[in-house]
Amino acid sequence: MARQDNIQIDLQLFADLRSKMPPEADRFAVPRGFTIGNVLEKLEISPERAKLIFVNGIKQALDYILKDGDRVGIFPPIGGG
C-alpha cells in the first residue's frame, strides 16, 4: 500500500505577493504536516511580508498545520492614505 506524503491546498497570494504564485496554485502540493510558515519558506516569502493569513476564511498563524483541501489566502501589509 502506497503511503501518501503530500496534501493539496488551494493557495492565493495577493497584491505584490502574486509574483511568488506557483504554477497550479489551486492544487499546490505540500508535505503532510506542513505549516503556513513552511509554505512561506518554500515560496521564499519572508514572514514579515505575510501580514494577514486566512485558511478557509479564518485568520490563522504561521504555525497552523495545513490539511488536505485547505484554502489559503496570504496578504502583504497594505498601505493606504
C-alpha positions in Angstrom: 0.0 0.0 0.0 1.4 3.4 -1.0 1.9 6.0 1.6 0.6 9.4 0.7 3.0 12.1 1.9 1.6 15.1 0.2 -1.7 17.0 0.6 -3.1 19.6 -1.8 -4.1 23.2 -0.8 -5.7 26.0 -2.8 -3.2 28.9 -2.5 -4.0 32.5 -3.2 -1.4 35.3 -2.9 -2.5 38.9 -3.1 -1.1 42.3 -4.1 2.7 42.3 -4.6 3.0 38.7 -3.3 1.3 37.5 -6.6 4.7 37.4 -8.2 5.5 34.4 -6.0 2.4 32.4 -7.1 3.4 28.9 -8.0 2.0 27.1 -11.1 -1.2 25.2 -10.3 -1.7 27.1 -7.1 -5.2 25.8 -6.9 -3.7 22.3 -6.4 -0.5 23.2 -4.7 1.1 20.0 -3.2 2.8 20.3 0.2 4.1 17.6 2.5 1.7 16.3 5.2 2.4 18.2 8.4 3.5 21.4 6.6 2.6 24.7 8.3 1.8 28.1 6.8 5.4 29.1 7.8 6.8 26.2 5.8 4.8 27.3 2.7 6.2 30.9 3.1 9.7 29.4 3.3 9.2 27.2 0.3 7.9 30.2 -1.7 10.8 32.4 -0.4 8.4 34.9 1.2 9.6 36.4 4.5 7.1 36.1 7.4 7.1 39.9 7.7 5.6 40.1 4.2 2.7 37.9 5.2 0.6 40.4 7.2 -2.8 38.5 7.0 -3.2 34.8 6.5 -6.6 33.2 6.1 -7.3 29.5 5.9 -10.9 28.6 4.9 -11.9 32.2 5.7 -10.5 32.1 9.3 -7.4 34.1 10.3 -4.5 31.8 11.2 -0.9 32.0 12.5 2.3 30.8 10.9 2.2 27.6 12.9 -1.1 26.4 11.6 -0.8 22.8 10.3 -2.3 22.6 6.8 -5.0 20.0 6.0 -5.8 18.5 2.6 -8.1 20.8 0.7 -7.5 23.9 2.8 -8.0 27.3 1.0 -5.1 29.6 2.0 -5.0 33.3 1.3 -1.9 35.4 2.1 -2.0 39.2 2.1 1.0 41.5 2.4 0.9 44.7 4.5 -1.2 47.2 2.6 -0.7 50.9 2.9 -3.4 53.4 2.3 -3.9 57.0 2.6 
